[in-house]
Amino acid sequence: MKTEQKPIHSGFNATSTAAEVAAGHNLTGKIAVVTGGNSGIGYETVKTLADIGAHVVVGARDTGKSKERLADLKNVSFVPLDLADPASVDAFAERFLSEYNSLHLLINNAGLYRPPQFLTDKRGYELQFGVNYLGHFELTGRLWPALKNAGGARVVSLSSIGHRYMGLQLDDPNFEKHPFDKSKAYGQSKTATSLFAVELDKLGQPHNIRAFAVHPGAILTDAFRYMTDEEVQAWVQRVKGIKTTQQGAATSVWCALSHQLDGIGGVYCEDCDIAELVPDDLQAGYGVRSFAINPGQATALWQFSEKVTGVVYG
């Protein structure tokens, strides 16, 4: 059954923190995976889930940084993961499945934001599309047996309000027919992430697996490493309501834990609630555009992704 894309008035808001959302929950005995969990909102997500009892496996590219940052956290382990490299994704999944039978929470958090020029992943696809979307499609598919074994799992994937910059361009994902624009390429990757949650939720329901897409809010993190100081300052002046990392992680944690979401899924969420559906041409920094939750587009993207990655769920 499809969940309606409209707020449910959760009682939390844009200023809520991950710890506030997690209060009262106990994840003892549960297993979680968080990609990009060595910094920013990913780190806060890891810390919050571990603090309430989950064992959290962090996948990230920088081994040295990860081991140093995660060293003081209990219930946390690290496995190298480069989402731009299919072999690395496969290796991560193989190692996870060799150690764990079930996966209760998968937080597809890692992401890339506006590299300065056109770059590709090891498949040959535009790097933001490859890392933000295709790598996570492959990872989720490889971990599918463990998600099914959980007897109830959630997959939370980080989209962005940046999805409004562009819908899907499946006939030209690498901008070979159109001028390359790094902001549009980012938008396409985040539209794809939102559509992923729509189709994944449909596929997962028979196994009690529910999926959500999340806009975490505007947060200054390592994702801005490709921007100049001038670009960052211009962004700060333009954006209203910049969040802390603890606030930025709150919606991911809410989607992972909230009993208000029991039995529903396949929706785009922000500020610890299901987001409002807004007109496609609205330039405001809130809400989800219809092209990012379109079921037909979600199915088309899924078929494209199976062909590109060679991963067929089930």
N, C-alpha and C positions, 0 to 999 in steps of 0.2 A: 504494500500500500504506500502510495506516494505521500510524503509529508508536505504540508502547505508551507510555502515560503513567506512566513510572516512572524513577527515577534510574538513570544509567549509570555513576556513580562516576567523574567526570571527572578527579579529581586536584586540582581547584580547590575553593574553598569560599567562605564568606561574607566572609572577610578578604582574599581575592585582589583585586588591583587590575587595572584595565584594561590597564596597561602590562605586568604579569606575564602576563596572558592573551594579549596580542598578541606577546610575545617569540618571535622565530623566524619570524614571518610577514612576507611582502613583498607589498604591494599596488601596486607600481609599475605604472602603466598602467590601474589600475582607477578607476572613478568611483563615488562614494558620495553620497547625499543624507541629511542629518540635519535633521529639523525640530526647532525649539526648541534649536538648537545654539549659542546665544549665551550660555548660562548653565548652571549646575548640572551635572547628569550629562550633559546634551546637549553642553555645551562639552568635557567630559572625553572623551566619545566622539569628537567631532570631532578633538580634539588627538591622540588615540591613533591614529586611522585615518590622519590626515595624517602623523604621525611615521613610519609604516611605508610611506609612499609613495603612498597614495591621493590623488586629487584629490577634495576634499569640498566639495559645494555645500550651504550652510546656508540653510534657510528659516526665517524668524522675523518676528514682527510689528513689533518695535521697531528701525527702521533705524539710528538714531543709536547705540543701545546695541550693536547687532550690529557695526557697522563699527569702533567703538572697541575692543570686546572681541576681535575676530578679526584686528585689524590686524597683529599680530606673528606670526601663524601662516602658515607656508608651505603651499602647495598647497590653500588654502581660498578660496572665493569666496562671496558673499552675494547672495541674491535675496529680495526682500520676500515674505512669505507670512502671510496671516491666514486661519487654518483655519475661522473663523466666517463667512467670506465666500466663497461659491462662485466669484465673479468673480476674487478674488485667487488662489484655488487654480488656476483655469484659466489665469490669466496666468503663474503660476509654472511650470506644466507646459509651456505653450507656449514660454516662454523657454528652459527646460531642453532641450526637444526640438529647438529651433532650433540649439542649440550642441553637443549630445551625441547620439550615435547609440545608445549603450548605457548601462545603469545596472546595476551589479553589486551594490550594497548600498543598500537603502532602510531607514533607521532612523526609524520613526514615533515620535519621542521626545516631541514637544511635548504639553503637557497642562495642564489647568485643575483646580484643587482647591477645592471647596466655596466658591463665591462666596456672599456674605451673603444674597442674596435670589434669587428666581426670575428668571432672565434667559434670553433666547433668542438663537440665532444668526440670521443673515440669512435662513435658511429658515423660521424660526419654531419651531425645536426647542430644547428645554432646552439651555442653553449648554454644560454639561459633556458631554452626549451629542453635541452638535454639533461641539465642538472636539476632544474626545478620540477620538471614533469617526467620525462622519459625514465630517468634513473629511479625515481620513486615508483613508477608503474612497474618496472622490472623487479624492484625490491619487494614490493607488496605481493606480486605474483609468486616470487620465490618463497616468501614466507607464508603463503596461503595455507599450506597444510597445518602449520602451527596455529594460525588464526582460527581455522575450523575446529581444531582440537580444544580450543579454550572453552567451548560451550557458551560463548557469549563474549564477543570482542568488539572493540571500536578502533577505527582507523581515522585519524585526524590529520588532514593535509593542509599546509599553510598556503593559502592563496593570498590575495592582496586587493586593496581598493585599486591598485594599478591595473587590474583586469579591465578597467574601463578604457584603457588606451587602445585596446584592440581585441577583436574576437579571433576565432580560429581562421587560419589560412592554410588548410591542409593541402591545397594544390601548390603551395609555395612556402613551406615552413622555413626555408632558408633564405628567403628574400632574393631569389634569383630573378624573379619577374618584377619585383618592386624595389625601390631604393631601401637600403637597410637603415633602420631607425632603432637605436638601442632601447628607447622607451617603449616603442611598439612591440619589439621582440620580448621585452619583459612582460608587457601586457598579455601577449599571446600565451606565454608560459603560465601565467597566473589564471587566465581564462581556462586553459587546459586543466589546471589543477582543480578548479571548481567543478568542471564537467566530469573529471575523474571521480569525484565524490558522488555525483549523481548516478553514474553507471555502476560504480563499485557497490553502492548501497543496494541497488536493485539485485545485483548478483549475490550479495552477501546475506540478504534477508533469510533465505532458507536455512542458513547456518548460524543465524543469530549474530551476524556480523553487521554492524552499522557504520556508516561513513559520514564524515562531515568535512566541509571546507571552512577555513578560518581566515578572516582578516584580523591580524593581531593589533592593528593600530599603527600610528606613526611613532617609531622608536629609533633613536640613534644607536646603531649597533655596528659590528664589523662589516655588515653588508654594504656599508657606505665606503669601503676601502678604495673603490675605483673612482670616487668622486673627488674633485679638487676641493680645497678649503672654501673657495668662492662658491662652488656649487652647493656645498653643504650649508653655508650661511644663507644662501638664497632659499634653499629648501626650508630651513628653520623659520625664516621670516614669512614664508608662504603658508606653511602648515600651522593649523591651530590644534591645540590639544595634544601636544607631544607627551607620550607616555613613558613611564619608567619601564625597565625590563620586567619587573615584577608585575606591573599592570599589563604589559604586552603578552606575557605568558598566560594571563588569566583566562582568556577565551579558549585557548588550547586545552587547558586543564578542565574548564567547565564542560567542554564537549567530550572530554575523556571520562569524566566522572559523574556528571549531573544525572540524578534520577528523573529530573524533569524531561530528559531526552530518552528515557526508556521507551522502546517500541517505535521510535521515529528516527529519521536520518535522511541523508541525501540532500542536505540543505547547506547554505552558506551562512556563516555566523560571524557576528562582530559584537564587541562590547558585552560579552557574556550573554548573548541572546541570539535568536535567529534574526537575521537581518531583514530589513524591509526590501521588497521588490520595487525598484525605481525605474523610470524611463531610461532607455538605452543612451539617449543623448544628454542625460543629466551630467554636469561636470562636477557636482558636489562630491565631497570626499566621504560619502557614506552610502550604504545600500548596495544591492547586487543588481546587475543589469540582466535582462532576460536571456541574452545570448550566452551568459556564463552558467545558466542552469537549464538550458534547452535539452530535452531528452533525446531528440533526434541528433543533435550535434554531439551529445555525449556518446551515443552509440557509434557514430561515424568515427569519432576520435578513438574509441576503444578498438575498433577494427583496424584502424591505422596503426595503433600502438602495438597490437599483437603482431602485425606484419613486420614492423620495424625492429621490435625487440626479440621476436621469436618466443615470447612468453604467452602461454595460453592458460588462463586460470582454470583450476579444477582438474 
